[in-house]
Amino acid sequence: MYLAGLSKSKIMKENKMLIYIKEVLRNMPAGWLSTTTHRLDIYDEKLAKTQFLDQFETLYSNNNATSEALSELPTAYDYIRLGHPLSCLLEWAIAKLNNIRSENAISFSSKTIPALAILRKNSLDNKNTQIIYTGELPAFFDAEVLQAVYGYQFDLKKVENTEAISAFEGSTVFISQHDAISSTNLNPNIDFFINGYGQLGSVLLVNGEKNEAYISEIQHVRRRESIAMTPANCLAALESLIEQTHFDTEKSNVETNKTLVLDSIATITKAHTKALVASSGLSIQYAILMGLIDDALEKHKGKAIKIIVPPNCYGGTNDQARRVAACIDNVEIVDLLVDGDNDMVQSIDTVLAKIATEDAIPYIIAEIPTNPRVEVPDLIQLKNVLSVPRKTATGEMAIDPVFILDQTFCPNVHFLGEDDVLSTVRTISFASGSKFPSGGQCTAGYCVGNKKTEALMEKIEKHLLLCDNEATPLQYEILAKQLPSMNQRIEDAYKNTREFVNFIHEVLPAAKINFVSEELAEQGFTPSVFSLDLPTKGNTDEEREEYKRALNLKLINLMITKIPNESKYCVSYGQLKGCYWTIPATSTQGTTKEGDKDYIARVALSPNMDLELHKKVFLDFVATM
């Protein structure tokens, strides 16, 4: 298909690549397709993607595609939603076809977000953008909303072919739709090509050295507001490329699976709104924020919007909120101190009182239980402080808050039903589906709201669809299969965690463990993650901190070495089996300010693991202290 018109030597080179990719796909490790948990012990964040591809390129040069060689490649990215071996392989292959660097090809599950990534950077840089397309733009591409809500300015033009595109003072983005992967005519007047590939997603090509400064910014949008093309879809794209065929548009049972997923979420949450299911937890959070901002711009024109967020919460949540605020003039971040010596309820009261006097719009994002210290506020007090009528400086009624609840750690707890604690406060709950909902088998996330948020949920759905961030058919299929057993898995994993925590208390009483109390567990808060602050020594604070950090790594290395089939150094939680260890400061809090980071060990247990062996190895660790 794409080989037509190429020189003989070029055809030979492309054929060699296709034959090699075919062999790679035949021998690839099973985890390339199924794993959502990336090992951090073989990952260097500064070399994300490049370290994997450098070593892959060596294998290609040596025509080595054995299972053993492929299994030894380092982790490509720390999060599967950002990238993975198959997305790297697809980007590498497309880059080879187009004779560009592999960094210049970036795959997305969404067909809209690549354009938004360029528009975001140009908006911050005050640079002009023109978006040019042939045929039809995707139905969900809403230029009016992108300009009015997101603040992105651009010209939109339709052309018959790329030859009609002339030089432009700014960035030229060309969007086109394809039913197969082929080489692209890289017109030098076009800065960015966004090739849409039906249900599979899209691939963005960065054209020319002058545009390479955009690459890290585009990657960051993919990291925070969307996901890479999924492993299954990358595999379909690669197979289509090898066989020189159009994409298989075989009808899936997506509507049936979607109905099953929505019914399961309704049963689990007791929420009154239809659930919205996105490609990842951060994808749904982005839709929530943009939907709420859209609502505020419509109903409270000219008023400041305050996103209230804990500075030490999960880095993705924290970073995304700040990135949204950076792009929209009247949106600001307000820190919410929730952990350790700070009480969430008291902090919310203080913050809401100040925002009320400013006559601003308060949107609060908080995790319950908190991460990584696994704390739960007094829920009656929380409800009361969110319900208090407040006055502006001029004595008018202040705008009531919207509470955006991240309950990834405990998605089984009821907050939103008719008689539940937050039923009378505008509350939207969301959860990352890569945790308990899917048992770690996909990245999809979902959100629901109580009765008071029905209109808001319509806005959120609008932005979820505009960003083309809805869950993929396979993600719906996985969730349909896994959600019905979620509550039982949560219960079983909690039992293992409680037993392990009690054991550590017994054998290492000097360690500080952050976990829910027995009383909270009886109220339904049964997480299977705890944080471990190991005892330390030294003459100064610096020495003690250094000793503790080294001890964390020593413990993790011992666990993953002695129990390699179960213990993993991964950012994970809610898996079907195994035990996962991480240090929040170097993983989930990657973009958090240094002073707010937690250099402690976070441990996540599953319902299916050899708990006695983990106890034994932990006891061995204690003996070396």
Secondary structure, 3 states (H helix, E strand, C coil): CCCCCCCHHHHHHHHHHHHHHHHHHHHCCCHHHHCCECCCCCCCHHHCCHHHHHHHHHHHHCCCCCHHHHHCCCCCCCECCCCCHHHHHHHHHHHHHHCCCHHHEEEECCCCHHHHHHHHHHHHCCCCEEEEECCCCCCCCCHHHHHHCCCCCCEEEECCCHHHCCCCCCEEEEEEECCCCCCCCCCCCCCEEEEECHHHCEEEEECCHHHHHHHHHHHHHHHHHCCCCCHHHHHHHHHHHHHCCCCCCCCCCHHHHHHHHHHHHHHHHCCCCCCEEECCHHHHHHHHHHHHHHHHHHHCCCCCEEEEECCCCCHHHHHHHHHHHHHCCCEEEEECCCCCCCCHHHHHHHHHHHHHHCCCEEEEEEECCCCCCCCCCCHHHHHHHHHCCCECCCCCECCCCEEEEECCCCCCCCCCCCCCCCCCCCEEEEEECCCCCCCCCCCCEEEEECHHHHHHHHHHHHHHHHCCCECCHHHHHHHHHHHHHHHHHHHHHHHHHHHHHHHHHHHCCCCEEECCCHHHHHCCCCCCEEEEECCCCCCCHHHHHHHHHHHHHHHHHHHHHHCCCCEEECCCCCCCCCEEEECHHHCCCCCCCHHHCCCCEEEEECCCCCHHHHHHHHHHHHHCC
